[in-house]
Amino acid sequence: MRLQESGEMYLECILRLSREKGNVRAIDIGEYRGFSKPSISRAVKQLKEGGFIDVAENGLITLTPTGRAIAEKIYERHTVLSEFFEELGVEQSVAAEDACRIEHVISDESFAAIKKNLSKSGKRNG
């Protein structure tokens, strides 16, 4: 199943929350992203059906290995692109916002080139 941008954003959100809080519930996603309960319920259902997350009986949400791989890829893109834009002189908040838009559509080739460029400049390792 190919994820839409919104699905990738949910997975990235779950990854970030799990790193910050440990346990993640639907309500945490809603608070973090500012989404409504019906939107969260729909997304959680689709991500579960797609095999990207597991939801325990107590409501705890965890990423499956597939979901984690996608979330980590998107998160890495976000952090590298934000760093790249900031290095170019873009204000931090604008850099983060632009990275959030671009992280879902940039090609692997272009992303690798940006990452390589940052690595050459000494800002990032590999």
Phi, psi and omega per residue, in radians:
M1 nan 2.177 3.099
R2 -1.465 2.267 -3.134
L3 -1.491 2.516 2.975
Q4 -1.416 2.954 3.119
E5 -0.950 -0.746 -3.107
S6 -1.091 -0.665 3.099
G7 -1.124 -0.711 3.089
E8 -1.102 -0.676 3.133
M9 -1.125 -0.705 3.094
Y10 -1.103 -0.766 -3.138
L11 -1.104 -0.742 3.097
E12 -1.083 -0.714 3.119
C13 -1.083 -0.777 3.133
I14 -1.094 -0.730 3.105
L15 -1.060 -0.863 -3.131
R16 -1.056 -0.806 -3.134
L17 -1.112 -0.693 -3.140
S18 -1.132 -0.584 3.096
R19 -1.265 -0.621 -3.119
E20 -1.396 -0.770 -2.979
K21 -1.923 -0.371 -3.047
G22 1.605 -1.219 3.141
N23 -1.692 2.459 -3.130
V24 -2.192 2.298 3.042
R25 -2.143 2.871 3.140
A26 -0.971 -0.697 -3.124
I27 -1.087 -0.586 3.110
D28 -1.141 -0.693 3.113
I29 -1.115 -0.754 3.121
G30 -1.058 -0.751 3.128
E31 -1.179 -0.700 -3.089
Y32 -1.209 -0.753 -3.058
R33 -1.727 -0.270 -3.114
G34 1.331 0.490 -3.138
F35 -1.629 2.718 3.119
S36 -1.341 2.767 3.117
K37 -1.000 -0.775 3.124
P38 -1.079 -0.667 3.111
S39 -1.113 -0.765 -3.140
I40 -1.125 -0.784 -3.131
S41 -1.036 -0.763 3.112
R42 -1.085 -0.830 -3.108
A43 -1.120 -0.782 -3.140
V44 -1.059 -0.752 3.128
K45 -1.068 -0.812 -3.127
Q46 -1.145 -0.733 -3.139
L47 -1.178 -0.623 3.093
K48 -1.178 -0.815 3.126
E49 -1.101 -0.548 3.128
G50 -1.406 -0.106 3.120
G51 1.426 0.365 -3.112
F52 -1.652 -0.434 3.123
I53 -2.417 2.796 2.967
D54 -2.052 2.523 3.084
V55 -2.165 2.053 -3.133
A56 -1.327 2.892 3.129
E57 -1.040 -0.532 -3.137
N58 -1.472 0.090 3.069
G59 1.597 -0.038 3.126
L60 -1.241 2.351 -3.101
I61 -1.881 2.265 3.066
T62 -2.263 2.640 3.099
L63 -1.413 2.415 2.984
T64 -1.340 2.956 3.083
P65 -0.968 -0.687 3.101
T66 -1.144 -0.813 3.128
G67 -1.098 -0.700 3.123
R68 -1.131 -0.727 -3.141
A69 -1.059 -0.761 3.126
I70 -1.164 -0.804 -3.124
A71 -1.051 -0.753 -3.132
E72 -1.163 -0.658 3.111
K73 -1.104 -0.806 -3.134
I74 -1.162 -0.737 3.132
Y75 -1.099 -0.738 3.108
E76 -1.079 -0.776 3.111
R77 -1.028 -0.754 -3.133
H78 -1.055 -0.856 -3.080
T79 -1.190 -0.732 -3.134
V80 -1.164 -0.788 3.140
L81 -1.133 -0.714 3.087
S82 -1.032 -0.817 3.137
E83 -1.071 -0.742 3.133
F84 -1.062 -0.838 -3.133
F85 -1.132 -0.687 3.110
E86 -1.112 -0.682 3.103
E87 -1.091 -0.521 3.095
L88 -1.366 -0.127 3.109
G89 1.803 0.164 3.118
V90 -1.371 2.401 3.109
E91 -0.993 2.522 -3.034
Q92 -0.943 -0.812 -3.103
S93 -1.161 -0.664 3.114
V94 -1.215 -0.725 3.124
A95 -1.045 -0.761 -3.141
A96 -1.149 -0.716 3.134
E97 -1.145 -0.777 3.122
D98 -1.148 -0.715 3.115
A99 -1.050 -0.679 3.141
C100 -1.078 -0.640 3.119
R101 -1.287 -0.760 -3.007
I102 -1.357 -0.542 -3.037
E103 -0.968 -0.412 -3.080
H104 -1.565 -0.284 -3.026
V105 -2.113 -0.238 -3.100
I106 -1.162 2.480 3.122
S107 -1.273 2.739 3.087
D108 -1.050 -0.664 -3.129
E109 -1.105 -0.842 3.134
S110 -1.142 -0.701 3.131
F111 -1.105 -0.763 3.126
A112 -1.060 -0.664 3.129
A113 -1.155 -0.721 3.113
I114 -1.136 -0.783 -3.137
K115 -1.080 -0.739 3.119
K116 -1.108 -0.714 3.135
N117 -1.094 -0.752 3.110
L118 -1.135 -0.658 3.138
S119 -1.142 -0.715 3.110
K120 -1.107 -0.636 -3.098
S121 -1.350 -0.055 3.111
G122 1.475 0.088 -3.095
K123 -1.443 -0.458 -2.995
R124 -2.511 2.517 3.065
N125 -1.697 2.030 3.059
G126 1.030 nan nan
